[in-house]
């Protein structure tokens, strides 16, 4: 938004044309907790090894933000911008349970986990502490089975080997351990608040890098807190739009029932924020293990790979890479899509998982129901503004009534429309564009030039009707 009395160009986005209601760079931006790096500092990565060595740890995972960024890099081969958030809530280890026989000397954990782990500790050699041996897995909920570490000797405390870089220390109580017993615990990683996220986003806004979209990595501990994050992200993106930076946002809703998710977001709407709901098993690009991750991860990686005008659910692009199972399938339990959520699904006759609809939480009647409409408009905004800004403080010939001269108006329209066409029509993001200069404004007295830009979008097939039947063989024979 231009400061009063300073020369500049403002842009108003028109909505509702469908009758229903900064140019994106190659990078996308992530904010979230990281084991390494400095909170509030903006980093850019083009490869996974540098990403991990800079912001990750040495554990079985490198924190959810680094893991998500590694997935995006692997799928898209495009850069990722990351601004670490300072989490106000440390990771927590859940209750340890035993599946097996007695006696149960006890296994425990101290420390704070750096990521969400589904821990399994399996006794592989029975006996007293110091003699008994065990293996540990951090992906105990992997449908394909856990990935077990090398065997190690039990001790009062154990923090090396597979525990290194996890933030945890494993403890064994004095007693006799039984071979085959398995101890389980679920950990949650560090969590940031809406305020923590806003601080990281403010640092991101000061960085000159452009991004296609902003993803807040990691789900909040409740649907209510997810909605608070969504509101903060919407505020950030709306403010960014006023400062001529155009992007959409993505975050993951906390796990809950469909009814509770719908109720928790019933009062939220946004023309820039997509809320992903549901979880999936996604293969880590750092360890090769399968972990339960939010649907937002798979959607973000695909969004970064595809053209901005492509629907994330396009079947011709194939299934979502590295997604091996869905915890929630919109095809089998429909409901959240109708509520405006981005969900994942399967298709009968096709392998793998797909985005159902890349929805934004836009109000009814908005043109920006789907991510691709938002992304194309954002590119149009940035391009149109930049091409119009060329005429800032420029002297133009006027007619006798002080309106802009026709020769000037035609030249402006040609320049701006050509820029829009090159950015949107040539790469196939839009069907057509137009630019029309308002010839009724007194340019001398108002010093104002008004240009109306329009984008004709692509159409997207959402329902297909097919008719099939047998030919009438007898009729053909006659």
N, C-alpha and C positions, 0 to 999 in steps of 0.2 A: 504494500500500500504506500503510495507516494506521500511524503511529508508535505503539509500545507505550505504553499509559497515556493516550493522547490520544483523546478521543471522535471517532468517525468512522464511515464505512460502508465495508466491504470488499465486493468482488464477485468471485465465482469463476465462470469461464466453463465450462459443461459441454460436453464434446465427445463424439462418438460416438453421438449420438441418431439419426442417419440409418441406423444399422445397417450402415454400410459398412466414423465417428469425428468520449475526450471527444466528444461528438456531432460528427459530421463537419460542418464548415462548408461554404460554397460554394467555398472556395479549395482548391487543392492546393498542396503544398510541393515545391520543387526545391532540391537542393544540387548544386554543381558549379563549375567554373572560369568566371570572368567577366573580360572585359577591363577593366571598370570596377567601381566600387563598392568597399566595404571588406569584406574577408573577415571572417566572423563577425558581420556586421550583417544583420539581417533586413529585407527590403524587401517591400512588397506592391504589385502593379500590376493595373490594370484596363484598360489600353490599351497598344498596341504602341509608339507614339511615345515615351511616357514611359519604358517599359521600355528601349528602345534608348538613349535619351539618358542614362539613369542608369547602366546596367550594360554597355551595348554599346560598340562602337567605331565608326569611320567606314569600316571596310573592307568588302569584298564580303560577309562574314558578320560577325556580332557575337559570335562564340564560341558553342560548342554549347549552353551553358545558356540563353543569351538566345534563340538560335534555337529551342530546344525550347519555351521559355516563350511565344514569339511564336506558334508553332503551336498550343499549347494555348489561348491567348487567342482566336485566330482561329476555332478549331473550336467552343469551348465558350461563349465570351462570359461566362466566369466568372473571378473573380480568381485570380491566381497569387502565391504567397509564395515568395521566393527568399532563400537564405542562401549567398552566395558562399563557396566553399572555396578555401583557399590551396594551389595546386598545388605539390608538391615536385619535379616533373619538368617541365622546360621543353619547349615544342614543338620538333620536329626536322624538318629538310628531308631527304628521301630523295635517292638518287642521281639526277642529271640524265642523261637519255638523249636521243639524237638519232634522229629518224625523218626521213631525207632523204639528201642527197648530201654529198660532201665538196667543198671543205675544211670543217673543223669548228673554227672559232676558239674556240668554247666559250661557254656561258651558265651562270651560277652564281647562288647565293643566299647572302646572309649574314643574320644575325639569327635570331630565334626566332618561328615562326608562332603566331598567336593562335587558330588553328582548324585543322581538318583540311582541306587543300586538295588537289585533283587538278589541278595546275598544267600549263598548256600555253602555250608561248611560240611564236608563229608569225611567221616572217620574211615581211613583206609587201612589202618593197622591198629588193632585194639591194644589196650594196656594202660598203664599209669601215665600221668602227664610226664613228658620228657622221654617216654618210650613210644607212646601212641603217635600215629602219623595221620595227616589230613590233607585234603585238597580244598580249594576255595573257588567259587564261581561268582561272578558279579552279574550274570545274565540269567538268573534262575528262572525267570518267567519266559524265557525264549521257547516258543512252541517246538523248535527243532532240538531242544535239549540244551542244558547249560554247557559252557566252555570251562572245563576244569583246569586249574593251575597245576604246576608240578607238585609233587608230594613234598611236604615239609614236616618237621618234627614239632609236636606240640610243646608249648612253653608257657610260663606265667604270662608273658607278653610277647607278641609277635607283630612286628610292624615293617618287616623288610620283605623282599621277594615280591609276591603279587600284591601285597598291601601297600607297597611304596607308591606314593603319589595319590592315595585315595583319601588322605586325611584321617584314616582310621588305624587303630591298634586293636588287634585280636587278643582276647584274654582266655586262658584255660584255667579252670579251677582244679585244685588238687583232687584226684580221684581216678577211677578206672573208666576208660572210654571203650565203647563197644563198636566193633567194625560194622560199617554199613549205616550207622546212625547219621542223620542229616539235620543240621541246625540251620534254621532259616531266619532272615530278617530283611525287612524292606526299609531302605533309606530314602530320605528326600534330600535333595541338594540345597544349596543356598538359595534363598528367595529374596527378591527385591520388591519394594512397595511401588505404588503408583508414583509416589514422590521421588523415590530412587530412580525410576524410569524417566521421569520428567527432567531430572538433573542430567542424566546421560543424553537425553534428546536435545537439551539445550546446548550441550557441548558439541553434539553432532551438527546442530544448526549453524554453528560458527565455522565449521569446516567447509571449504569451497567445493568439495567433491559433490557431483550430482549422483543421484541414485534413482533406480526404477521404483523401488518401494522400500518401506521400513518395516522390519519384523521385530517385534518384542519377543525374544526367545524365552521359553520356559513358562509353564502355566502357574497361575496363582493358586493358593491353597483352597479357594472357594469360588463359586460362581459370582458371588457379590464382589469379591476382590477382582475377579476377571473383568467385571463390568466397570469397576473403578479404573482399571488400567486402560480399558477401551475408551473411556471418556477422556482420560489424560492424553492418549494417543490422538484422538480426534481433535482435541484442542491444539496440540502441537502441529498437526497437519493443516488445520485451518489457518493458524498463524503463519505457517510456512507459505501457504498460498498467498496471503496478503503481502508477503515479502518476495513474491515472484519465484517461489520454489514449489513445484507441483509434483506431488507423489501420493501414492495410496499406502495404507498400512495394513498389517496382518498381525494378529495375535491368536494364541491358543486359549480356548476356554477350559476351565478346570473340569475334571471328570465328575459327572453327576448324572442323574436321570434326565431323560429328555424333558420331562415336565418341569423339573427344577431349572434347567438351562433356559427354557423358554420363558419361565416366570422371571428369572434373574435379569434377562435382557429385554423385558417387555417394554420398558420405557426408554430404551436406547435406540438411537438411529444415527446413521452417519453416511455421508456420500463418499467417504474416503477410507473407511475402516472395514476390513473383512474379519469376521470372527470364525475361526475354525473350531469345529467340535468333533469329538471322537478321537480314538487313538489307534495306532497301528504298530506292528513290529517292523522296524527299519534296521537294515544292516549298517553297522558303524563303518565309516570309511577310514577309521583309525585302527580298529582292532579286529574287524571282521565279525564281531559278535552281533547278535540280534537283540535290540533293546526296544522296550515299549516307548514310543514317542508320539507327540501330538500330530494330528493330521496337518497342522500348519507347516511342519517340516517338509513333508512331501510336496505340498502345494507350493511352498516358497522355492524349492529346488526346480520344480517344473516351470514356474513363472519366470525364473531367471533364465531358463534355457530357451523358452519359446519366444516368438515375436510378441510384442506388446499387444497386437491385435488378435492374437489367437486365444480361443477359449481354452481354459486349462483342462476342460473335460473332453477335448477333441480326441475321439477314439483312434483316428488315423495316426496320431502321434505315439500310439502304443501305451502300455501301462506305466504307472509311476515307477521309476527306477528304484531298486533296493527296498521296496515295500513287499514283505513276504506274507503278511497276514493282517486282517482288519479285526480290531476289537469291536467296532461298530460299523455296520454296513447299511448305508441309507437305503439300498434296494430292499433289504430284508426288514428293516424297521424304519420306514419313512416317517418324517415329521419335522425334523430340524431344518431341512431345506426350505420347507414352506415358511418357516420362521425367519428366514434370511441368513441362515448359517451356511458356511462353506463346509461340506462334508465329503467323505470318500465312499465309494461304492464298488461293487463288482457288476459285471454284465454277463448274463447267460450267454454262453458260447465264446466268451473271450477270457483269456487268462489274465491274472493280475488284478490290481486295484486301479481305480480312476477317480478323478475329481467328479463329483456329481454336477454341481453348478458352482462357478467361481463367484459367489454372491458377495456383494457389499451389504452392509446393514442400512441400505438407503430406504427412505420413506416411500410409501406407496405413491406411484405416479412419477417418480424420479427417472430420468434417463440413465442414471448411474447404478442400475441394479446389478450389473456384472462388472467384474474387474477390468475387462478389456475396454469397455466404454470409458471408464475412468482413465485408464492408461493412455488411450488414444487422445482423449480430450486434454490430458495433461501435456502431452507432446505438442498438441495444437496450440495450447495456451503459451507455452514457452517459445514456440516458433513464431506465432503471431505477434506476441509482445516484442520479441527481439527484432523482427522485421519492421514493425511499426515504429519502434524506438529510433530507428535510423533517421526519422524525420524530426526528432526532437531539436528544437531551436532553429530548424531550417526555415529559410525564407521561401515562401510560395507566392506565386502570382494569384491575384484575386479578380473577380468580376466587379462590375460597377456597384453591385450591392454588397460588396466585400465578402461574398462567398468564394470558396476556393475555385480557381479557374479549371475548366474542364480538362485542359491538357495536363494539369497537375494531378487532378483526381484520377484520370486514366492511368497515369504513370505510377501513382501510389498503388492503385488496385493491382496493376500488373506485377509490381515488385512483391507485394505482400502475398498475393495469390500464388506466385511462382515459388516463393519460399515454403508456403504451406503444402503445395503440391509435391515439391521435392521431398519434404519430410514425411508426408502422410500417404499421398496417392502412389508415388513411384515405388515405395517398398511394400505396397499392398495393405496398408493399415486402414485406408478409407477409400470410398468409392469416388468421391469428388469433393472439391473445396471451392469456396468463393470468397471474394473480398469486395465490399462495396463502400465507397466513401460517401458520407453524408454531405450533400451539396447544398443544404439549407442553412448551415450555421455561419454566422458572421465571424469569419476568422480574425478580422482586424480587431474587433472589440472583445471577443471572448478568448482569442488566442488558443482556440480548442479545435483539434482535428478529431473527427469521429469516424471510425472504420468498423463496419459490421462484418464479422467473419462467420462463415457457416461451414460445417463439416458434414458430409453425407456418409454415415457409417456403413460398415459391412453388415450383412444380415447373418444370423446364426441359426442353424437348424436345431430346434429343440424337440420337435415331434415329427415322426415319419409315418405316413400311412401307405401301406403296401397291400395290394389286392392280388390274390393268387387263386388259381382254380385249374381244373382240367379242361382241355379243349373237348368239345363235343365230337367225339371220333366218328359216330354214325352220321352226324350232319356233314362232316367233312367228306366222308366216303360217298355220300349221295351227290 
